[in-house]
Amino acid sequence: MSQPNPIAKTYPKEVTGTFNGTLAVVPIPLSKAQEIVGPKYKILTDAYQKLLPDFPKDKYPAILQAVQDHDVQSFGIKIQDFTRISIEYPFVDLLNDGYSTFRYVPVQAMISTNIVSILGSAAYGTYVLPSSFQPPCDPYGYADDSANSTMLDAYVGFDESNGQPPSITTLFHTNNDGSSGGLGPYSMQFYINATNQPTYVKPSRGCDNMIRFFNTSITKHPYEPVGVRGHVMVEDPFFPGGEEWDDVYGVRLDTAFIEHNFVDCKKFKGYSVS
């Protein structure tokens, strides 16, 4: 269950809200990541290797983000909650300065009933596929009536009503292997860094500066992040050629955010998340 936006009164003139769902690292070949990002921009491997010193040198940590945007508001005006899933590519050298990090988000599955969110994301150049989700209107629903297992599937267009399989399938279980307090091989600092980089698709349209807070009331006890481990299947175009991964580690959590839209990407020169 999503908690109320804890920072709306603190920042009444800003766009604020919460993200409730799961972040997970999908290790893919570094060569594949560079192919997806394109030849114009390099991937700053040193930046993520400092955060993940044991990560294989020939791999790249793509991010699965499956969340519900909840209680989004500005000046007291609210928009309807919406669910979305995407594979995202952080640590991109968009400004070719060898330092500033950006996150590339080319494709999203987004709930088809929220036109405002679809148009807002598409305005950056993102290829947004209106979708339905199971469970509906919930960032993650319990699988098999177990609080330790959660699932979320995305069906593009009318696929679900036509009996077609989902284009994205996720199933996560609480991680009980004891590694890093249950968070698995990836530190919370990595998630903070990767998810707070400005996002882009077509730089001429500006960057989305989403500042995500990991220290508000909805990320503390009894709502602290929970480490998870599971299975992800993503079809083309959400991941080129489609792919399926097991033993995907991530974290289930709820965080508050402030959003600044259509910022000139060049203003983030020298920007690096600590």
N, C-alpha and C positions, 0 to 999 in steps of 0.2 A: 504494500500500500504506500502510495506517495504521500509524504508529509507536506504541509503548507510551505510556501515560499518564505524562508526565514529572513530574507534581506530586502524585501519589497519596501518596508517602511524606512529602512536605512537609506535606500537609494530610490526614492519615489519618482525621480525624473529619468531614470535609466531603464532600459529593457532588462528585466531580471526574471528568473524562474528557477526550476530545478530539473536535473537530469536523473531519472531513476532507472537503473538497468544494469547492464553488464559491459565491462570493458575486458577485452582479451587480446593477447598477443598471438598472432598467427605467423609463425616463422616461414618465410618464403625465400627462394634463392635471391641473392642480392642482384643478380643479373636480370631476374624477372621484374624486380622492383624498379630497376633503372629503365627497363623497357616500358613499364607502365607510366612512370613519371615522364619519360621522353628524353631525348638526347640533349635538349636545351639546358636542363638543370641537373646538377650533380646531387648525389645523396651524401650528406655529411656523416660518413661512417664513424669518424672519431667521436662525434657528438653522442651517438647512442652507445658506442662501445665503452665510453667512460662510465655510463650508467649501468651497462650490462657487460662487465668485464669477461664473463664466462660464455657469452653468446658466441656461437660459431661465426668465424670471420667471413664465411661465404654465404651467410644468411642475413636476412633483414627482418626487423620486427614490425610487420604490418599490424594495424590495430583494427579489431572488430569492435564496433560501437553499436550496441543494440539497446536503445533507451526510449523512455517516454518523457517528452518535454511536458512539464507539469506547472500549473499556476504561473504561466508566463504573463507578465503585465508591465505596463509603463503608464505613469500618470493615472493610475487606478483603472486603466482599461485592460481587460484580460482577453486572451484568445483561448480557443478550445485546446485541450490537451491533444497531443498527437504522438504516435509511435513511429520510429524510423530505425533502419539498420543500414550500415555501410561498412565497407572495408576502406580504411584510411591509411595514408602514407606520410608519416611525419619525417622530420629531419631533412627536408629538401632545401637546397641552396638557391632559393628563388631569386635572390638579388646578386648571385654570383660573387659574394664577398668572402666566402669561405667560413662564415661565422653564423649569420642570422638564419634561424631555422623556421620553416613553414611546413604546414600539413596540407597535402593534396587530397581532395575529396571529390573524385570524379563522378561517382554513381551512388544513388541512394534509393532504397525502398522506403516509401513514406505513405502513411495512411491516406487513402484516397478521399476521405471525407473532409479533410482540412485543406481547402484551396489556398488559404493565406500562407500556410507553411510551405506548400508545394511551390507556389509562385515565388516566395521569398528565397527558397533554396535555388530554384532554377535561375533566378536573376544573376547569380554568380557564375552561371554556366554549368552547374551540376546537372547531370542527366538524371532526372527524378522520375522514377517509375511508380505511379499511383498503385497502391497495393492494399490488400487486406491482411490481417494478422490473426494468428491463433496462438494464444488467447487474444481476443480483441480488447483494445483499450487497457492494456496491462503490459508493463515493460517485460515482465517475465511471470509466467504462471507456473504453479507447482505441477510437477509431473508425477503421476501415480500417487497423488494425494500425499506426497512427501515434501516436507519443508526443506529437505536437503537436496532436492532435485528440481530444476526449473527448465522450462522450454519456451521457445518462441520461434514460430515459423512465419515466413512471408510469402504471400501468393500475389503474383503480379496480375493486375487487371481482373479479369473474370475467371482466372485459372481455378480458384477454389470452387466456384459454383459449377464449373464445367468438369469437375472431378480430376483436374490436373494436379500433379504433385507440387509442393512448394518450391520456389526458386532459392530460398534460403531456409536451412534447418539448423537449429541450435539446441543442444541439450547439455546442461551443466549440472555437476554435482558438487556439493561442498567438499573442498579439498582437505583431507584429513591426514596427509602424509607428513605433517609437521614441519615442512620446509618453510623457512622465513615466517614462522607464525601462521602458517596456512596460506600465505599469499603465493607460494610457489617460487619459481626462479626469478621473478621480476619484482623489483622493489616498488613501493608506493611512490618514491621519488621519480621513477621512470614514468609511471602513469600520469603524475602531475605534469611532468615536462612535456610528454608527448601530446597530451590533450589540451595544453594551454598555448600551443603554438598557433599563430594566426593561420587561418585556412584560406585556400584559394582554389580556383579552377582556371578561370581566365583572368590573369592579373590586371588586364585593362579595365575590368569591372570592379576592381577593388578587392580587399581582403575582409574577411569576417573575423573580428577580434573578440573571441569568446573567452572571457576570464572565468575560470572554473575554481570554486572555493572548496577546499578539502578540509576546512577547519570550522564549519558552522555546526549548529546543533543537530542537523540531520545527518551528519557524518560522524557524530560522537555517540557514545553509549546512550541508549540501547540500539542505535542505528549504525554502529561502526561497520566498515567494509568487511566483507566475507570473501575469502579466497575460494575460487572454484576451479574445476577441471572438467573438460568435456569434449564434445564432438561438434564440429561445424561443417556444413556442406553449403557451398555457394556456387550457383550457376552463372554462366555468362549472361548478361554483361556485368554483373556485380563483381566478378573476378574473371579476367580474360581467360576463356577456355574452360572455366569452371574448375572447381577443386574441392577436395574433401580432406579434412584433417581430424586426427584423433589426438588425445592428450594435449588439448589446448588449455593453457592456464590463463586465468583471468581473475577479475575481482567484481563482485556484485556490490553496488553501493548507490547512494543517493547524494548528489552534490548540488549546491546552489551555483548560479552563474550570473554574470553581467555580460551583455552583448553590445558591441559597437559595430554597426553595419557599414559596409562599403567604405572602408578606410583605405586611403591610398597606400598600397603595399610598400612603397618606398619609405614611408614613415617608420617602418619597423626595421630599418637598417641598423645593425648593431644589436638587435633584440635577440636575447637568448634567455630562455626560462631557466632559473636557478634551481 
